[in-house]
Amino acid sequence: MIRSFIVESTCNNMRIDRWLRNKLGKVPQSLIEKSLRLGKIKINKKKIKSSFKIKTNDKIELFNFDFKEKIKHEKKQFNPSNDVIKSNEDLIIDNNEDFIVLNKSAGISVQGGTKSKKNLVDIFAKSEIFQGTKPFSVHRLDKDTSGVFIIAKNRQTAQLLTSLFRLRKVHKTYLAICNGEIEKDSGEWNDNLIRYDNGKKITEKAKTIFKVIDKNTNASLVEMKPITGRKHQLRKQLFNIGHSIFGDKKYNSSVSSKGINKDLMLHSYQIKFMINEKKYTYKALLPDYFNKLLKTKRLNFSNYF
């Protein structure tokens, strides 16, 4: 059995082993290496190595490749309605030839997974904005966090933006409403955060610069600029000092916050970066539920300006 594929422009300069996993599912690297050695995978009629980078319009042929052996079932793509597509397009802050920036709603994942089907990548894959290409996620934002989010339109821009995030050249500012009165008005949080990967305990250093915008005995409005990018970093750090974010069901240090609201009061307010000497700055308006809790807790956001 022979199956052939023509490389699309969105996959230009991608490693062949990565392309196989994207196309077929979680194929074990050992199976890919073995198939390459045996000539079961060829590009333009030639044998290649797993590090080979494919080009647009290359012809990939798979000869008697066992698609069932050790290949996990691919997750089903979310199929959004026109209304869902339109509602997310309406959240776009900027749309240029290389990327879009949107004010992401809380409650929607960036990518699909076992626990969440509805996601931005699948939604924008069906949008006319990405006609002739596909959306590339270049950074993370928790499902329940709202605010500024970037999606690249091509692989080159995706690689560039991903590098900027990795090198900490993208400056992010978050706002959060948290329980109680934070004692210090500004400073740094330096923590050793713990997470588990397949049962293995991993400790990671986390650093965040913070400034309290307004506070009272019941709540605090805090600005946070993460220097590192650990999973759930801001949520964990506020929990560690005893001031968990309102609406955080996982990292909650106060019983009194339960039942106040269902939304996580964490918002990605601003992102700043530079490409080819050009500065980009994007801000996302606060959600209505965020503003409502500010009033309820008598916190003044105008102090921020």
DRENKOLLUM-927225 format. One line per 5 residues: number of its first residue (from 1); their letters; for each residue x, y, z of C-alpha. Coordinates in steps of 0.2 Angstrom, whole numbers, plus 5000, padded with zeros to 4 digits. Each point is the difference from the previous one (the first is absolute). Layout:
REM residues N
NUM = A = X/Y/Z; ... $
This chain:
REM residues 305
1 = MIRSF = 5000/5000/5000; 5007/5017/4995; 4993/5017/5007; 5007/5016/4993; 4998/5018/5006 $
6 = IVEST = 5006/5017/4992; 5007/5012/5013; 4990/5015/5003; 5008/5017/5002; 4995/5001/5018 $
11 = CNNMR = 5012/4985/5003; 5015/5007/4991; 5016/4997/5009; 4992/4988/5013; 5010/4984/5005 $
16 = IDRWL = 4993/4985/4992; 4998/4991/5017; 4990/5014/5007; 4989/5001/4984; 4996/4981/5002 $
21 = RNKLG = 4994/5003/5018; 4990/5015/4995; 4992/4990/4985; 4998/4983/5008; 4999/5002/5018 $
26 = KVPQS = 5012/4996/5014; 5012/4988/4990; 5014/4994/5011; 5017/5007/4994; 5007/4982/5000 $
31 = LIEKS = 4987/4995/4987; 5004/5015/4989; 5019/4997/5001; 4998/4981/4995; 4988/5005/4986 $
36 = LRLGK = 5012/5013/4993; 5015/4987/5001; 4989/4987/4991; 4995/5013/4986; 4982/4999/5005 $
41 = IKINK = 5000/5019/5000; 5007/5010/4986; 5000/5017/4994; 5000/5004/4981; 5005/4981/4998 $
46 = KKIKS = 5015/5002/5011; 5004/4992/5017; 5003/5013/5014; 5004/5002/5018; 4988/5006/5014 $
51 = SFKIK = 5008/5017/5001; 4997/5003/4982; 4990/5016/4997; 4986/4999/4987; 4996/5014/4988 $
56 = TNDKI = 4984/5006/4992; 4994/4988/4986; 5011/4986/5005; 4992/4983/4997; 5000/4989/5015 $
61 = ELFNF = 4997/4981/4998; 4996/4988/5013; 5003/4981/4994; 4991/4987/5010; 5001/5011/5016 $
66 = DFKEK = 4990/4992/5014; 4988/5014/5005; 4992/4990/5014; 5016/4994/5009; 5003/5010/5016 $
71 = IKHEK = 4991/5016/4992; 4987/5008/5013; 4984/5005/4994; 5000/5018/4993; 4989/5012/5010 $
76 = KQFNP = 4985/5006/4991; 5000/5018/4993; 4988/5012/5007; 4987/5005/4987; 4994/5018/5004 $
81 = SNDVI = 4984/5007/4994; 5000/5016/4990; 4994/5010/5015; 5015/4993/5011; 5012/5005/4986 $
86 = KSNED = 4992/5018/4999; 5000/5003/5018; 5018/4996/5002; 5004/5010/4985; 4992/5015/5008 $
91 = LIIDN = 5013/4999/5014; 5014/5004/4989; 5010/5015/5005; 5012/5000/4985; 5001/4990/4984 $
96 = NEDFI = 5015/5001/4989; 5009/4989/4987; 5010/4990/5013; 4989/4998/5015; 4984/5005/5009 $
101 = VLNKS = 4998/5007/5018; 4984/4997/5009; 4992/5003/5017; 4997/4982/5004; 4985/4995/5010 $
106 = AGISV = 5001/4990/5016; 4994/4982/4999; 5008/4996/4983; 5016/4990/4997; 5013/5005/4988 $
111 = QGGTK = 5002/4982/4994; 4989/4985/5001; 5003/4986/5013; 4992/4986/5008; 4990/5011/5012 $
116 = SKKNL = 4996/5014/4989; 4994/4999/4982; 4996/5018/4996; 5016/5009/4996; 5007/5016/4991 $
121 = VDIFA = 5011/4990/4988; 4986/4990/4993; 4988/5015/4999; 5012/5011/4991; 5005/4986/4988 $
126 = KSEIF = 4982/5002/4993; 5001/5019/4999; 5002/5009/4984; 5014/5009/5008; 5011/4985/4999 $
131 = QGTKP = 4995/4995/4982; 5015/4992/4991; 5009/4998/5017; 4997/4994/5017; 5001/5007/5018 $
136 = FSVHR = 5016/4997/5010; 4999/5002/5019; 5016/5008/5006; 4997/5002/5019; 4989/4994/5014 $
141 = LDKDT = 4985/5007/5009; 4990/4990/5012; 4983/4995/4995; 4992/5011/5014; 5011/5015/4997 $
146 = SGVFI = 4994/5014/4989; 5010/5013/4990; 5013/5003/4987; 5004/4985/4990; 5010/4998/4983 $
151 = IAKNR = 4998/4988/4986; 5012/4999/4986; 4995/4998/4982; 5015/4991/4993; 5014/4989/5006 $
156 = QTAQL = 5014/5013/4999; 4991/5012/5011; 4995/4987/5012; 5018/4995/5002; 5005/5018/5002 $
161 = LTSLF = 4987/5004/5013; 5003/4983/5009; 5019/5005/5001; 4996/5017/5007; 4989/4992/5014 $
166 = RLRKV = 5013/4987/5004; 5014/5014/5001; 4989/5011/5011; 4999/5014/4987; 4981/5000/5001 $
171 = HKTYL = 4995/5011/5015; 4983/4995/5008; 4990/5009/5013; 4985/4991/5009; 4987/5007/5012 $
176 = AICNG = 4992/4990/5013; 4987/5003/5014; 5005/4989/5015; 4994/4997/5018; 5006/5011/5014 $
181 = EIEKD = 5012/5014/5002; 5017/4997/4993; 5012/5008/5012; 5014/5006/4989; 4995/5013/4986 $
186 = SGEWN = 5014/4993/4988; 5014/4989/4998; 5005/4983/4993; 4994/4982/5003; 5014/4987/4999 $
191 = DNLIR = 4993/4982/5002; 5005/4982/4997; 4984/4994/4993; 4996/4981/4999; 4991/4991/4987 $
196 = YDNGK = 4998/4982/4995; 5004/4992/4983; 4994/4981/4998; 5002/4999/5019; 5018/5008/5000 $
201 = KITEK = 5002/5015/5012; 5007/5015/4991; 5006/5016/5009; 5001/5016/4990; 5006/5017/5005 $
206 = AKTIF = 4987/5014/4997; 5002/5019/5000; 4986/5013/4999; 5001/5019/5002; 4984/5006/5009 $
211 = KVIDK = 4992/5017/5004; 4984/5002/5010; 4988/5012/4991; 4987/5001/5014; 4996/4991/5016 $
216 = NTNAS = 4989/4999/5015; 4997/4987/5014; 4989/4989/4988; 5010/5000/4984; 5014/5006/4989 $
221 = LVEMK = 5002/5005/4982; 5018/4995/4995; 5011/5003/4984; 5012/4985/4996; 5014/4999/4988 $
226 = PITGR = 5006/4982/4999; 5019/4999/4996; 4999/4981/4998; 4986/4990/4992; 4995/4985/5011 $
231 = KHQLR = 4983/4992/5000; 4988/5008/5011; 5014/5011/5006; 4990/5015/5006; 4986/4990/5007 $
236 = KQLFN = 5012/4990/5010; 5010/5015/5006; 4985/5009/5006; 4994/4984/5009; 5017/4998/5008 $
241 = IGHSI = 4998/5017/5009; 4983/4997/5005; 4991/5011/4988; 4992/4988/4987; 4991/5007/4985 $
246 = FGDKK = 4981/5002/5001; 4992/4986/4989; 5016/4989/5001; 4993/4982/5004; 5017/4992/5000 $
251 = YNSSV = 5011/5012/5010; 4988/5007/5013; 5006/5006/5017; 4983/5007/5006; 4984/4992/5004 $
256 = SSKGI = 4991/5016/4999; 5004/5002/4981; 4989/4985/4996; 4984/5004/4991; 5004/5018/4997 $
261 = NKDLM = 5002/4997/4982; 5004/4986/4987; 5013/5010/4990; 5018/5000/5003; 5006/5018/5004 $
266 = LHSYQ = 5016/4999/4990; 5002/5011/4984; 5014/5001/4988; 4999/5019/4998; 5015/5005/4990 $
271 = IKFMI = 5014/4992/4988; 5015/5010/4994; 5013/4994/4988; 5011/5005/4985; 5003/4993/4983 $
276 = NEKKY = 5013/5008/4988; 5001/5016/5010; 4981/5002/5000; 4991/5001/5017; 4984/4991/5003 $
281 = TYKAL = 4989/5003/5015; 4983/4992/5002; 4987/5003/5014; 4984/4990/5004; 4985/5008/5008 $
286 = LPDYF = 4995/4993/5016; 4985/4988/5000; 4983/5006/5006; 5001/4987/5015; 5017/5007/5005 $
291 = NKLLK = 4994/5018/5000; 4984/4994/5010; 5011/4992/5014; 5011/5015/5001; 4985/5011/5004 $
296 = TKRLN = 4993/4987/5012; 5017/4999/5009; 5002/5019/4999; 5016/4999/4991; 5005/5015/4989 $
301 = FSNYF = 5008/4996/4983; 5002/5018/4995; 5015/5001/5012; 5009/4989/4987; 5001/5014/4986 $
